Every structure is written in C-alpha cells, then in structure tokens.
Amino acid sequence: MSHGDGGGLEAPKRKKAKHDEEIDVAPLIDCTFILLMYFIVLQAMTPRMDANVPAAEHGGAMKKESASVITIKNNPNTQQASILYGDENKEGTVAGVPAFVEDGLRKQKTNVIIMADREVPHGVVQQVLKAAAKVDGVKLGIAVQDKKK
C-alpha cells in the first residue's frame, strides 16, 4: 500500500457546526431603559441651589501684624483644648473671644487668624469661629501650612 492511493486510514472529516452568530439585543435594551429611568429619577431628587454663590478663589496670606491671633492647642494629658490669645499666649475661653477680637479691632486689627493644632476637635474650632464672628467688621481666617513641594 502506498501512502497516496487512499487505502490508508484517514480521520473522518467533521462537519462544522453552524452557530447562531446573532446577538439578542432585547436584554440590552431593557437594561438601557432601566438605567435611563434610574438617572431620570435621581436627577429629579437632586436638590438645586437657590442662592447665587460666588465662585471659589485662591486665598491670600493675612499678615500676622494686622491680625488678632487665637491659638487653640490640644493638651495631650487632659485631652482638653486650650485657647490662647495673641502673641503673649494669654489663656482664655470661648466666651472671652468676642472681647479679645473687639480689643484687636480698636487697635486696627481687622483680621482674625485661628491657629489650631491638628489634634483639636473640629467642634472647638467652630465654637471659636462663631464667637469671633459675633464681632462686626472683622475678616476671619484659619491658619494652614504651605503645601509641601
């Protein structure tokens, strides 16, 4: 027997199965409509701003010489915040903040800088800011560090 005469064993030829190559788009359309309805309902529930608020601007530095400085430090031993007035670090309370700010205003210090340790609870800083804001004619600022490069 020779190899070319067809007397040898050959593997049977397989028929290629015909696959349906169409994609059923009905489930895709259903998903699209569900997503569309979700976003429509979400848009209707989003509150709108009634006030015309100004755009944010980059802040500038306040000069310490023309400002009343209030320092808030956290005492690690007692876990209580200490409020210190001015460069002299005279100890005070939240109730005494308006009087300190008014005294600074009489000295032409129209800015108020709040310097708070990172560990000080935000609620304490808010109380000091509210107390300082009771005095008309001052600008409030919170001291921050320069961005590290």
C-alpha positions in Angstrom: 0.0 0.0 0.0 1.2 3.4 -0.8 0.6 6.5 1.0 -1.1 8.2 -1.8 -3.5 5.6 -3.0 -6.2 6.3 -0.5 -6.0 2.9 1.1 -4.7 4.3 4.4 -6.7 5.3 7.4 -7.8 8.8 7.4 -9.5 10.7 10.1 -13.1 11.3 9.3 -13.9 14.8 8.3 -16.0 16.7 10.8 -18.8 18.9 9.8 -18.6 22.4 11.1 -21.4 23.2 13.4 -23.4 26.2 12.4 -23.6 28.6 15.3 -26.1 31.3 15.5 -23.9 34.4 15.3 -26.7 36.9 16.0 -26.9 38.7 19.4 -30.2 39.1 21.1 -30.4 42.8 21.9 -33.7 42.7 23.8 -32.0 42.3 27.2 -29.6 45.2 26.4 -32.5 47.5 25.5 -34.2 46.6 28.8 -31.0 47.4 30.8 -30.6 50.7 28.9 -34.2 51.7 29.8 -33.7 50.8 33.4 -30.5 52.9 33.6 -32.3 55.7 31.9 -35.2 55.7 34.4 -32.7 55.5 37.3 -30.9 58.6 36.2 -34.1 60.5 35.5 -35.4 59.8 39.0 -32.0 60.6 40.5 -31.9 64.0 38.7 -35.4 64.8 39.9 -34.3 64.2 43.5 -31.1 66.2 43.4 -31.6 69.5 45.4 -30.9 72.7 43.5 -29.1 75.7 44.9 -31.4 78.7 45.2 -28.6 81.2 46.1 -26.2 82.6 43.6 -23.0 81.7 45.4 -19.7 83.2 44.3 -17.0 81.1 42.7 -14.1 79.9 44.9 -11.0 81.9 44.7 -7.4 81.2 45.9 -6.9 82.8 49.2 -4.1 85.1 50.1 -2.0 85.4 53.2 -3.0 87.5 56.2 -0.2 89.5 57.8 0.1 88.4 61.4 0.9 92.1 62.4 -2.5 93.3 61.4 -4.4 90.4 62.9 -5.7 89.2 66.2 -4.3 85.7 66.6 -6.2 83.0 68.5 -4.3 79.8 69.1 -6.1 76.5 70.0 -3.8 73.8 71.4 -4.7 70.3 72.4 -3.3 69.3 75.8 -2.3 65.6 75.4 -2.5 65.0 79.2 -6.1 66.2 79.7 -7.4 65.8 76.1 -8.9 69.3 76.5 -8.3 72.2 74.1 -6.6 75.4 75.5 -7.4 78.7 73.9 -4.6 81.3 73.9 -5.0 84.9 72.9 -2.4 86.9 70.9 1.4 86.5 70.8 1.6 86.6 74.6 -0.4 83.3 74.7 -2.7 84.6 77.4 -5.1 81.8 78.3 -8.8 82.3 77.7 -12.1 80.8 77.0 -14.6 80.7 74.1 -16.7 83.2 75.9 -13.8 85.7 76.0 -13.1 85.5 72.3 -15.5 88.4 71.3 -13.9 90.8 73.8 -10.4 89.9 72.5 -11.5 90.4 68.9 -13.1 93.8 69.8 -9.9 94.9 71.6 -7.9 94.0 68.4 -10.4 95.9 66.3 -9.8 99.0 68.4 -6.1 98.6 67.5 -6.9 98.5 63.8 -6.6 94.7 63.6 -9.4 93.9 61.3 -8.3 90.3 60.6 -8.7 87.3 63.0 -6.5 84.3 62.5 -7.4 81.0 64.1 -4.4 78.7 64.6 -5.4 75.2 65.7 -3.4 72.1 66.3 -4.3 69.1 64.1 -5.5 67.1 67.1 -8.0 69.8 68.2 -11.6 68.6 67.7 -13.3 70.5 64.8 -16.2 71.4 67.1 -13.9 73.5 69.3 -12.6 75.4 66.3 -16.2 76.0 65.1 -17.1 77.4 68.6 -14.2 79.8 68.4 -15.1 80.9 64.9 -18.7 81.5 65.8 -17.6 83.6 68.8 -15.2 85.7 66.7 -17.9 86.1 64.0 -20.1 87.9 66.5 -18.0 91.0 66.1 -18.9 93.0 63.0 -16.2 94.3 60.7 -13.6 91.6 61.0 -12.3 89.0 58.5 -11.8 85.5 59.7 -9.1 83.2 58.6 -7.8 79.8 59.6 -4.0 79.3 59.6 -2.7 76.5 57.4 0.7 75.2 56.4 2.2 75.8 52.9 1.8 72.9 50.6 4.9 70.7 50.7 6.6 70.5 47.3 
